Amino acid sequence: MRHWAAFLLLVCGLAPWLVLAAEEPAPNRSVLLIANEEMVDPRFRETVVLVTRHGRSKSTIGVIVNRPFEISLDQVFPDFRLATQHRLHYGGPVSRGQIVFLVRSELAPKAAITLAEHLYISSDGGSLRRLVEASTPTDRLRVFDGFASWAPGQLENEIDRGDWYLLPVDADVLFSEPLGDLWQKLLRQSTQRMVRAPHPAALALADD
């Protein structure tokens, strides 16, 4: 329970890259990374990762979208009403205990990065509470513990090495169920389309 207690302490905090995002309102382009069948890094084996590059930074951030925990949000946030329908997901190895969420919405939540049309990522605790208590359905809201991050040039090198396949962002796919089938489904799709490609153009990430 110590881990979840720490999570609760951080729920109203903003991850540093999201603080930067609040200062960079320009929309960002994003992609899905599909782990290669021979991915060596156990942190990313059989994963689907939604990534984006924002602002003046040349680093890349994102969340693993297909690793749900067997725990509901009401167990983590007992004071959040109507949280029982939502599960917590593993977002990545960076800043475990930091709240991050994806939402499909007409309006961007506070301190959000725009990933695609009506698709946002944020770590604002107040916005998350409002979304949960407004009964936002699971096909529009996903909550994560931690996130993934790459230093400048690191992800490009991994793509060159063949660690990842790339697909365009599809919000319907991101919020689909069951998540246990998502990696295999997108792996078949990406290899059939032959979308593995060298950097930097294939990344379709914003360089400011």
Order of alpha helices (4+ residues) and beta strands (2+ residues): alpha-alpha-beta-beta-beta-beta-alpha-beta-beta-beta-beta-alpha-beta-alpha-beta-alpha-alpha
